[in-house]
Amino acid sequence: MWAPEFYRDWHSRVETMKRLQGPTALLKYACENRLDYLVIDKRDAAMRDPLPGVPAVYSNDVFDAYAVTGCAGADFGRVKPAG
């Protein structure tokens, strides 16, 4: 269980990630914020295969978790949150 003092950070990240569209935007956000993992809600049809060719490090019926790697020197192009 997460410590209560982490809730503010976690909640703001979740709200930001909801506005991002597509796997490239999610990966860019994760890299820019030095996150070690991306946790994807599989109930979102647009995110069923968020990082093609990259295996999840953890998976259950609702979520997949992916290790964030390859950030150094990555070219994400012009990726912006939707909204």
Contacts in CASP RR format, 6 or more apart in sequence:
PFRMAT RR
TARGET T0000
AUTHOR 0000-0000-0000
METHOD contacts of the structure
MODEL  1
MWAPEFYRDWHSRVETMKRLQGPTALLKYACENRLDYLVIDKRDAAMRDP
LPGVPAVYSNDVFDAYAVTGCAGADFGRVKPAG
2 10 0 8 1.000
13 33 0 8 1.000
13 35 0 8 1.000
16 29 0 8 1.000
16 81 0 8 1.000
17 26 0 8 1.000
17 29 0 8 1.000
19 81 0 8 1.000
19 82 0 8 1.000
19 83 0 8 1.000
20 26 0 8 1.000
20 29 0 8 1.000
20 81 0 8 1.000
20 82 0 8 1.000
21 46 0 8 1.000
21 81 0 8 1.000
21 82 0 8 1.000
22 46 0 8 1.000
22 47 0 8 1.000
22 50 0 8 1.000
23 47 0 8 1.000
23 50 0 8 1.000
23 51 0 8 1.000
23 52 0 8 1.000
24 76 0 8 1.000
24 77 0 8 1.000
24 79 0 8 1.000
25 76 0 8 1.000
25 79 0 8 1.000
25 80 0 8 1.000
25 81 0 8 1.000
26 38 0 8 1.000
26 40 0 8 1.000
26 50 0 8 1.000
27 38 0 8 1.000
27 51 0 8 1.000
27 68 0 8 1.000
27 74 0 8 1.000
27 76 0 8 1.000
28 74 0 8 1.000
28 76 0 8 1.000
28 79 0 8 1.000
29 35 0 8 1.000
30 37 0 8 1.000
30 38 0 8 1.000
30 68 0 8 1.000
30 71 0 8 1.000
31 68 0 8 1.000
31 70 0 8 1.000
31 71 0 8 1.000
31 74 0 8 1.000
31 76 0 8 1.000
35 68 0 8 1.000
36 67 0 8 1.000
36 68 0 8 1.000
37 57 0 8 1.000
37 65 0 8 1.000
37 66 0 8 1.000
37 67 0 8 1.000
37 68 0 8 1.000
38 50 0 8 1.000
38 51 0 8 1.000
38 65 0 8 1.000
38 66 0 8 1.000
38 68 0 8 1.000
39 63 0 8 1.000
39 64 0 8 1.000
39 65 0 8 1.000
40 47 0 8 1.000
40 50 0 8 1.000
40 63 0 8 1.000
40 64 0 8 1.000
40 65 0 8 1.000
40 66 0 8 1.000
41 47 0 8 1.000
41 62 0 8 1.000
41 63 0 8 1.000
42 48 0 8 1.000
42 61 0 8 1.000
42 62 0 8 1.000
42 63 0 8 1.000
42 64 0 8 1.000
43 62 0 8 1.000
50 64 0 8 1.000
50 66 0 8 1.000
51 66 0 8 1.000
54 66 0 8 1.000
56 64 0 8 1.000
56 65 0 8 1.000
56 66 0 8 1.000
57 65 0 8 1.000
57 66 0 8 1.000
57 67 0 8 1.000
58 64 0 8 1.000
58 65 0 8 1.000
59 65 0 8 1.000
END
